[in-house]
Amino acid sequence: KDNIFAVTRMLESRQYSKALTVLHEMMDDGQHPLQVMGGLVWFWGNKARSRLSRERFEKGLLYLQEADLNVKRGKLPPESALEVLIAKLCVLLNS
């Protein structure tokens, strides 16, 4: 079974659509959104940081914070909040 680290490996290798597919599979299998968030925060702080400018890295931190609030406060369904987050992180990683 795939986990959040499979998603982060796909983000690193620019397989963005595959990352979203695995994310959907994880959510369908009952993976808790906050566990996913934890893995994405780890990835952003440890793997993505060295590949990005300071500005892009900090923007990603804001996106992570926004998604965390959306998941915890229910502004969006958790799956949607994570999808939006992955899409935003992909844009930052791709530029």
N, C-alpha and C positions, 0 to 999 in steps of 0.2 A: 504494500500500500504506500502511496505517496504521502508525503507530509509537507510541512511548510518549507523545509529545507530543499525539497525538490522544486518548489516554486521559486525560491531564491536563486537556485542554480540556473533555472530557466531565465530569470531576470538578468543574471550575470551574462548569460550567453545570448541574450537578445532574442529569446524565443517567447515573445510576449503573449501571443495567442495561446500557446501551449501552457503558459503560466496561469492564464485565466481558466483554461479547461481543467487543470489540476485543482485550482482553487474551488471551482464548482463541484468537482468530485469530492473534495474534502468536506465541503459544506453539506453535500448530500449524504455523506457518511456520518454526519453528526459532529464534526470537528467544531469545537467551541471557538467563536470569533475572537475572543480575547487571547487564546493560545496562538491563533494566526497573527494577531497584532504583535504579540511578543516576539515571534520569529521575524516579522518584518522590521521591527525596531532594531533587533540584533543585527540583521542584515545591513540595514541602513547605516548603523553606527560602526560596524566592523568591516564590511566589504565594500559598500558603495562610497564611503567617505573618501577614500584615496583616489577614486576615479573621477571625482566631481570637483568643480570649483566650489569655493566656500559659499557663494550665493546659491548655487543649485542644491548643495547639501542642506543649507538652512531652509530653503523652500520645501525640501522633502520632509524636514522635521515638522514644519507647519502642517503639511499634508497628513503626516502621521498623527499629529495632535488632533486635527480636525476629524479624522476617521475614528480615533479613539472616543472622542466625545459623541460622535454619531452612533457608534456601537453602544456605548454605555447609556446614553440618554434617549435612544430610540428615535432620533430625528429622521433616520432612514432605516429600512430593514438592514440588519447586520450584513447580509450577503451583498446588498447594493453598496453599502459603505465601503466594504472591502474591494469590490469591483472598481469603484471609482478611485480608490486609493492606488490600486495596482496600475490602473490606466495613467494616473498622474505621475507615479514613480517611473513608469516606462518612458514617458515624455522626457523627464529629467535625465534618465539614463541614456536615452537615444541621441541627445543633442551634444 
